[in-house]
Amino acid sequence: MSIFWKNKILLAKIEATYGTDSAPTGGANAVLATDVRLSPMEGNDVSRDLDLPWMGTQGTLPVDLHAKLAFKVELAPSGTRGTPPAWGPLLRACGVAEVIAAGASVTYNPISSGFESVTMHFWVGNTQYKLTGARGTCIVRVTASGIPYLEFEFTGLFVQPAEGARPTPTLTGWKAPKVASTLNTPTFTIAGSALVLRTFALNFGNAVEGRFLIGSESVIITDRADAVEATVEAVPLTTLNPYALAVSASPVAISLAHGTVAGAIATLSIPAAQIQRPSGLENQQNIVEWPLRIVPTPVAGNDQWTLALT
């Protein structure tokens, strides 16, 4: 019997104890994802390197087994101020804190310790794949005339796949997004200057590594290198001078707001962004555009960026 790739179900739930299956359910923990990519059995193969009286390949032993799961979800808040979005647990498993102000906002910011993890259950047909102790990294991507996305890549501990009963996913918590446009994305500024934006991507840059020792196996986040890439329409240098900013390494504030209705507004703030050396100019429809590389830097620590939902 053929297994159809489109016949997929994905669940994810925060773990109370690292590496212990948190038993996500279709009713409470379904993920509305796109562009799913699964690597179900990553690791290494150790050769026995036996000295034998004949030539030929030898058997190997699999070690350091883990799985990777990558996918995108639409960047759309819950629709209710102070209510976390359905994708909140996914961000939390990427080294991010979730701060809820009841009836007002949900704000996400990077952290440097106390990382959470998720259990993921993934079905293709009736074949169930599991990742426990999963942690990951994310890219927040906004493109003109496109759907804003959160692009995730998770690494988790390996669990033997098996045939299993498929749950019924409830996806009502996942709200429809708004495309990035002048109407729906009212704010993009660098150093207080409003700019015309083509593309924007905030890469968390998490270093996600497997740690496989005797007595302990885990997936850990060992470092972070946040980075932004943005393409904007060039303006006179008297308005904004990225070359002077790169030379001085002076921090500037960046703000990107998407959404206009209360409960569905996402605002990404970078209070101390360092503009790096511009790499050149681009010609788009005979209009000059700047591809910019930007480094979000901490001010007091763990505050290099915030994503506020209001």
Buried (B, 14 or more C-beta within 10 A) or exposed (E): EEEEEEEBBBBBBBBEEBBEBBEBBBEEBBBBBEEBEBEBBBBEEEEEEEEEEEEEEEEEEEEBBBBBBBBBBBBBBBBBBBBBBBBBBBBBBBBBBBEBEEEEBBBBBBBEEEBBBBBBBBBBBEBBBBBBBBBBBBBBBBBBEEBBBBBBBBBBBBBEBEEEEBBEBBEEBBBEBBBBEEEBBEEBBBBEEBBBBBBBBBBBBBEBBBEBEEEEBBBBBEEBEBBBBBBBBBBEEEEBBBEEBBEEEEBBEBBBBBBEEEBBBBBBBBBBBBBBEBEEEBEEEEEEBBBBBBBBBBEEEBBBBBBBBB
